Amino acid sequence: MADYYEILGVSKDASKDEIKSAFRKRARELHPDVNKAPDAEEKFKELGKAYETLSDDNKRATYDRYGEDGLKNAGFDTGGPFASGFGNLNDIFETFFGNFGGFGFGPQDPNAPQRGDDLRYDIKIKFEDAVFGIEKEIKFQHLEVCPDCHGSGAQAGSQPKVCPQCNGTGQVQHITRTPLGSFSQISVCPNCHGSGQVIDKPCQACSGHGQISKERSVHIKIPAGVDNMSKMRVSGEGDCGINGGPNGDLFVVIHVEPSKYYKRDGINVITELEISPAQAVIGDKISVKTLYGEHELEIKSGTQFGDIVKIKAGGIPVISRPSQKGDHIVILKVKTPTNLNEIERNLYKQLYEMQTGKQAKDDKSIMSKVKGVFK
């Protein structure tokens, strides 16, 4: 992603007013109602994401020092309302700046088709399910077009009427005269609440809203290799649109339970393996548990504490290329033995005397020396 300052077209020492002014100017150019370029909506979201970060002192300071990754590590929401895909783009714009009239776009047609809202569904899966993928049936509530009134909000046999107060525009204009001149303010019509229509006989099924809440069941396929907080987009499964507009989307957020045995590092997995001093010195072959079954691991002679052994392709599949996998990294831990029998104590005593040229005094001093050597 491009630098936030470059997106807004300001310098890194720009003031808040300069940042706000730059955003207003660029928003006018990129808003999809004005700019019909295929990438206008995406650029508009990036613009909002940049403004949201640089207009917040804490986020801006973190971004200046560490960049976008620093924002994520600091726990800031780097998606934000502009970039996450949740909600209607026009609603976002209005929430941030008020009505479009202040930006010169003019009144919007309240009866124009509007896209439905996106929804979020959080799902928890096991570590192994994230590795190999899993299919799930999920249930959630979303808005559907009322089957009784077909979205009109009016009882069968009746129709909504044009609002007499705003003449169907959904907005009213107030003019205030002052010594400095007349000022015009546009606000939502209080009679129809911006719809441009009034309903004399509301539909009983939906209470005049034109939409009803209904439980929806969807079958989803979670691909192998997903990580914690990964998002899946299920097109058209969000809330229904208004005035014939398209449905929103459903975003499934995946929460992966941590494993007691494996630690994930990107597409690699890490485990620890304890070996004895004798195995470290002489070498050995040990069977270890992997994601894909038991694997015979070779311990080389002279292994040191903390040495690693890689099991190629024993890690997490790459989502875009499932045949490609990360590695399984085994960290070797040389464990000092305890509760030795008489034969073992004598052997360690002999080893100590051979390596140091000193005579071992007692078992306590021998074991403390041995622990020091192998640690």
C-alpha positions in Angstrom: 0.0 0.0 0.0 1.2 3.5 -0.8 2.3 5.9 1.9 -0.6 7.6 3.7 0.9 11.0 3.2 1.2 10.4 -0.5 -2.4 9.2 -0.7 -3.6 12.5 0.8 -1.0 14.5 -1.1 0.4 16.3 2.0 3.8 16.6 3.6 4.8 14.7 6.7 4.6 17.8 8.8 1.2 18.8 7.6 -1.2 20.2 10.2 -4.6 18.6 11.0 -6.4 21.4 9.1 -4.2 20.7 6.0 -4.9 17.0 6.3 -8.6 17.6 6.6 -8.6 20.0 3.7 -6.7 17.6 1.5 -9.1 14.8 2.3 -12.1 16.9 1.4 -10.6 17.7 -2.0 -9.6 14.2 -2.8 -12.9 12.8 -1.6 -14.7 15.0 -4.0 -12.6 13.6 -6.9 -12.8 10.0 -5.9 -16.4 9.6 -4.6 -18.1 6.9 -6.8 -21.1 9.2 -7.4 -18.7 11.5 -9.3 -15.8 9.3 -10.4 -16.9 6.4 -12.5 -13.4 4.8 -12.8 -13.4 1.1 -11.9 -11.0 1.6 -9.0 -12.6 4.8 -7.6 -14.3 3.0 -4.8 -11.1 1.2 -3.7 -9.1 4.4 -3.8 -11.8 6.2 -1.9 -11.5 3.6 0.9 -7.7 3.9 0.9 -8.1 7.7 1.2 -10.5 7.3 4.2 -8.1 4.8 5.8 -5.2 7.3 5.4 -7.3 10.2 6.8 -8.5 8.1 9.8 -4.9 7.3 10.8 -3.3 10.7 10.2 -6.2 12.7 11.9 -5.6 10.7 15.2 -2.5 11.9 17.1 -1.8 8.5 18.6 -2.2 6.6 15.4 -0.2 9.1 13.5 2.7 9.0 15.9 2.8 5.2 15.7 2.5 5.2 11.9 5.3 7.8 11.6 7.7 5.7 13.6 6.8 2.1 12.7 4.5 2.3 9.6 1.4 0.3 9.0 2.8 -2.9 10.6 3.5 -0.8 13.7 -0.2 0.1 13.9 -1.2 -3.6 13.8 1.4 -4.5 16.5 0.2 -1.7 18.7 -3.3 -3.1 18.5 -4.9 -0.3 16.4 -7.6 -1.3 14.0 -5.9 -0.8 10.6 -9.0 -1.7 8.7 -11.3 1.1 9.9 -14.8 1.9 8.6 -13.4 2.9 5.2 -11.3 -0.1 4.3 -13.0 -3.1 6.1 -15.8 -3.4 3.6 -18.5 -3.2 6.3 -21.3 -0.9 5.7 -22.5 1.2 2.8 -19.9 3.5 1.2 -22.4 6.5 1.1 -23.2 6.0 4.8 -19.5 6.1 5.6 -19.1 9.4 3.7 -22.1 10.9 5.4 -21.0 9.8 8.8 -17.6 11.4 8.3 -18.8 14.7 6.8 -22.5 15.1 7.1 -24.8 15.4 4.1 -23.5 15.5 0.6 -24.8 18.9 0.0 -21.8 20.4 1.8 -19.6 18.8 -0.8 -21.5 20.0 -3.8 -22.9 16.6 -4.8 -26.5 17.8 -4.4 -29.5 15.9 -3.0 -29.4 12.2 -3.5 -32.4 10.3 -4.8 -34.0 8.6 -1.8 -35.6 6.0 -4.1 -32.4 5.0 -5.8 -31.3 1.4 -5.3 -29.0 1.1 -2.2 -26.7 -1.8 -1.5 -27.4 -3.7 1.7 -25.1 -3.7 4.7 -22.2 -6.2 5.1 -22.3 -8.5 8.1 -19.6 -10.1 10.3 -19.7 -13.6 11.6 -17.0 -14.9 14.1 -16.1 -18.6 14.1 -13.7 -20.5 16.3 -11.9 -23.6 14.9 -9.2 -25.9 16.1 -5.5 -25.6 15.2 -5.5 -28.7 13.1 -8.7 -27.6 11.3 -6.8 -24.4 10.3 -3.9 -26.5 8.9 -6.0 -29.0 6.9 -9.1 -26.9 6.2 -12.7 -27.7 7.2 -16.3 -27.3 6.0 -18.8 -25.7 8.3 -22.5 -24.9 8.4 -23.1 -21.5 10.0 -26.3 -19.8 11.0 -26.8 -16.1 11.4 -29.5 -13.4 11.3 -29.8 -11.1 8.3 -32.4 -8.8 6.7 -34.5 -10.0 3.8 -37.1 -8.3 1.7 -40.5 -8.6 3.3 -42.4 -11.3 1.4 -45.8 -9.6 2.2 -45.1 -6.1 0.9 -42.1 -7.0 -1.4 -40.1 -4.3 0.2 -42.5 -1.4 -0.2 -43.4 -1.2 3.5 -47.1 -0.7 2.6 -50.0 -3.1 3.1 -51.2 -5.1 0.1 -53.5 -2.9 -2.1 -51.8 0.3 -1.0 -48.7 2.3 -2.1 -46.4 4.7 -0.4 -47.0 8.3 -1.1 -44.7 11.2 -1.9 -43.8 13.1 1.2 -45.6 16.4 1.1 -43.0 18.2 3.2 -39.9 17.4 1.1 -41.7 16.6 -2.2 -39.9 13.2 -2.3 -36.4 14.5 -2.0 -35.9 13.2 1.5 -34.2 16.5 2.5 -35.4 19.9 3.6 -33.6 23.2 3.2 -33.4 25.9 5.9 -32.3 29.4 5.0 -30.9 31.7 7.7 -30.5 35.4 7.0 -27.8 37.2 8.8 -26.1 40.6 8.4 -23.4 38.8 6.5 -25.8 37.2 4.1 -28.0 34.2 3.7 -26.9 30.7 4.7 -28.5 27.5 3.5 -28.5 24.3 5.5 -29.7 21.0 4.2 -31.0 18.3 6.7 -33.0 15.0 6.6 -36.7 15.5 6.3 -38.3 15.0 9.7 -41.5 13.8 8.2 -40.3 10.9 6.1 -36.8 10.5 7.8 -35.1 10.8 4.4 -37.0 8.2 2.5 -39.0 10.7 0.4 -42.2 8.7 1.0 -44.8 8.3 3.7 -46.9 5.2 4.3 -50.4 5.6 5.5 -51.0 1.8 5.9 -47.8 0.1 7.1 -47.3 -3.6 6.3 -48.1 -5.6 9.5 -45.4 -8.2 8.8 -42.5 -5.7 8.7 -44.1 -2.7 10.5 -43.5 -0.6 7.3 -39.8 -1.2 7.1 -39.9 -3.4 4.0 -37.4 -5.8 5.6 -37.6 -8.6 8.1 -34.9 -10.3 10.1 -34.5 -14.0 9.3 -32.1 -16.8 10.2 -29.9 -17.9 7.4 -27.9 -21.1 7.1 -24.8 -21.1 4.8 -22.3 -23.8 4.1 -18.7 -22.5 4.0 -15.4 -24.1 3.1 -12.5 -22.9 5.2 -9.3 -23.5 3.2 -6.2 -25.2 4.5 -3.6 -22.9 5.9 -5.8 -20.1 7.3 -4.3 -18.1 10.2 -5.9 -16.6 13.2 -8.1 -13.5 12.4 -8.2 -14.5 8.7 -11.3 -13.2 6.9 -13.5 -14.9 4.3 -16.0 -13.1 2.1 -19.3 -14.8 1.2 -20.8 -12.6 -1.5 -24.5 -11.7 -1.3 -25.1 -13.1 2.1 -25.3 -9.8 4.0 -28.5 -7.7 4.5 -30.8 -7.2 1.5 -30.6 -4.0 -0.5 -33.1 -1.1 -0.5 -35.2 -0.2 -3.5 -34.0 -3.2 -5.4 -30.3 -2.6 -4.6 -27.9 -5.6 -4.3 -27.4 -7.5 -1.1 -24.3 -6.8 1.1 -21.7 -9.5 1.8 -21.0 -11.7 4.8 -17.5 -11.6 6.2 -16.5 -14.6 8.3 -13.7 -13.9 10.8 -11.8 -17.0 11.8 -10.4 -17.4 15.3 -7.9 -20.3 15.6 -7.4 -22.0 18.9 -3.7 -22.3 19.9 -2.2 -25.8 19.9 -0.6 -27.2 23.1 2.1 -28.9 21.1 2.8 -26.8 18.0 3.7 -23.1 17.8 3.0 -21.4 14.5 5.4 -19.1 12.8 4.0 -18.0 9.5 3.8 -21.2 7.4 6.3 -23.0 9.7 5.5 -24.9 13.0 7.9 -25.2 15.9 8.2 -27.8 18.6 10.7 -28.6 21.3 12.3 -32.0 21.9 14.2 -33.1 25.0 17.2 -35.4 24.6 19.7 -36.8 27.0 23.4 -35.8 27.2 24.3 -39.3 25.9 22.1 -38.8 22.8 23.6 -35.3 22.3 27.1 -36.7 22.4 26.7 -40.0 20.6 23.7 -39.2 18.3 20.5 -41.0 17.8 17.3 -41.5 15.8 14.1 -40.6 17.4 10.5 -40.7 16.3 8.7 -37.3 16.6 5.1 -36.3 16.2 4.4 -34.1 13.2 1.2 -32.7 11.6 1.4 -35.5 9.1 2.2 -38.4 11.4 5.3 -39.8 13.1 8.7 -38.9 11.6 12.1 -40.4 12.3 14.5 -37.6 13.3 18.2 -38.0 13.2 20.1 -36.4 16.1 23.7 -35.8 15.0 26.7 -36.5 17.2 27.8 -33.4 19.2 24.4 -31.8 19.2 24.3 -28.6 21.4 21.5 -27.2 23.5 19.3 -25.1 21.3 20.3 -26.7 18.0 17.5 -27.0 15.4 16.5 -29.7 13.0 14.2 -28.9 10.1 11.6 -31.4 8.7 11.0 -30.2 5.2 7.4 -29.6 4.2 6.2 -30.6 7.6 4.5 -27.2 8.3 1.4 -25.2 7.2 0.1 -25.3 3.6 0.2 -22.1 1.6 -3.4 -21.0 1.0 -2.9 -20.0 -2.6 -0.7 -23.1 -3.3 -1.8 -26.0 -1.0 0.8 -28.3 -2.4 3.5 -26.0 -1.0 4.1 -26.3 2.8 6.3 -24.7 5.4 8.7 -26.6 7.6 8.5 -28.3 10.9 11.3 -26.8 13.1 12.4 -29.0 16.0 14.4 -27.2 18.8 16.6 -29.7 20.7 16.9 -29.3 24.4 19.6 -31.3 26.2 18.1 -32.3 29.6 20.3 -32.9 32.6 19.4 -36.3 34.1 18.2 -36.7 37.7 17.6 -39.7 40.0 20.6 -41.6 38.6 21.3 -45.2 39.7 24.6 -46.3 41.1 26.0 -47.4 37.7 25.0 -44.1 36.1 26.5 -42.1 38.9 29.8 -44.0 38.6 29.9 -43.4 34.9 29.4 -39.7 35.3 32.0 -39.6 38.0 34.5 -41.2 35.8 33.6 -38.8 32.9 34.0 -35.8 35.2 37.4 -36.9 36.5 38.6 -37.6 32.9 37.5 -34.2 31.6 38.6 -32.1 34.6 41.6 -34.0 36.0 40.0 -33.7 39.4 38.7 -36.3 41.8 35.0 -36.1 42.5 34.3 -35.5 46.2 30.7 -36.6 46.5 27.5 -37.1 44.6 26.2 -33.6 45.2 29.3 -31.9 43.8 29.4 -34.4 40.9 25.8 -33.6 39.9 26.2 -29.9 40.2 29.3 -30.1 37.9 27.5 -32.3 35.4 24.6 -29.9 35.3 26.9 -27.1 34.7 28.7 -28.9 31.8 25.5 -29.9 29.9 23.7 -26.6 30.4 
